[in-house]
Amino acid sequence: MKSLFSLDQDLTEKQAKIFFVVFILALGLVGNLEFDDEIEAAAHYKNLVCYGEIPDYKQLKPEC
């Protein structure tokens, strides 16, 4: 039985391609989640400024 953690053999070309695709997909997912968080933070800031709870310290001048 082969151990999953033995690094005696190099990755085959097919395994390397699969790893690369999974890695790129993971990077894309993380980047998209971060972008969504920034959109949500901007909307939250706009709501706080428009309701007068905080001043517009970022000088974004959102339309209310």
C-alpha positions, 0 to 999 in steps of 0.5 A: 500500500502506498502512502499518500504522504510519500514524496519518493516519486515526482508528480506525473504530468497529469497530477501536476496539471490537476494540482495547477487547475485546483490551485488556480480555482482556489485563488479565483475563489479567494479573490472573488470572496475578497471582492464581495467583501469589499463591495459589502463594506462600501455599501455599509459605509454608504448607509452609515454616511447617508443615515448620518451615523458617521461623517464622510471621513473617506471623502467619497461623497456617496449619493443618498 
